[in-house]
Amino acid sequence: MRANCLTLAEALVGTSEVREELDADRVADVLTTTLSPHVLQMIGWPADRCRDWLASTLRASLLRPVRVP
């Protein structure tokens, strides 16, 4: 799983949308942890709630804030 997350992380970092202080290894760590089936199983939420939580958590953790002119 970590290898797949690292591949995704490298692609994300290449978009320049990822927070400046994060490198591919740190992004992969966040992805591996939050997308872990064990974490999602422990939470025990319905699929739609997990999806919404993952989307908001990953956005807040990994992406640069959107600047509105």
PyMOL commands that set and color helices and strands:
alter all, ss='L'
color gray80, all
select helices_A, chain A and resi 2-13+24-34+37-43+47-62
alter helices_A, ss='H'
color red, helices_A
deselect
rebuild
show_as cartoon
